[in-house]
């Protein structure tokens, strides 16, 4: 269903009532979430263009109020949700597929089902389409060399896992290309403290505050300092994954202090450590990590 169909429904409803709504819904696919078969793009008039702008604006408002806690205010990705401006959609890139993702959620992930009205969903999709670039920038590096850098020379896999291989201290990067922009990846490598990644405290709690991959130090009663990232934390306890990837549990009443520092345990990779050429190769490899993308059904294609 296109934005023009939504506008058509709203325009006809006052004059022709329920009959017009049912007819346009069946033709436009609003009742089943699919666009009109064989529909073609048509030039839009000045008035309809203005209506489309209104729809996009409404979608932006709905997105900020409901989706931004996970996907970020500009839809560029957050602690829980991926970047929605990159043009890459792990669970289907067509309008009907995105419609189903919003309404039904994605089982096994943190994306919940939502109870929006159909017109609200199409407004959100229109807003997301207005943000998407024409195409993702092309990376000139060699992904084969980049994979060797990741798993060998740079030691990225000591902390990051890809498809079940690697460490647990940092975020899983198995689908990082679908979730993060190239500029974000570069900043994360060169300046890891610039924007810390986040992870969920409880995957079933979509309203709880996420845990950030910051540096956490527990000072024990004996004065020992143990540093790592928090895997779980509440008022009474903290579960810490240490720098050597041992999981330790502490009751806060039994320790002197729990210190959070807004910095990453990941060291910055300057050009002295990772040359510009090596960085391009590493980014080229990370760009191949998109998870298991769903192909979609025939009607999606």
Beta strands, then each sheet from edge to edge (+ up, - down):
strand 1: 161-162
strand 2: 165-166
strand 3: 198-199
strand 4: 211-212
strand 5: 215-220
strand 6: 225-233
strand 7: 237-242
strand 8: 247-251
strand 9: 255-261
sheet 1: 1+ 2-
sheet 2: 3+ 4-
sheet 3: 8+ 7- 6+ 5- 9+
end
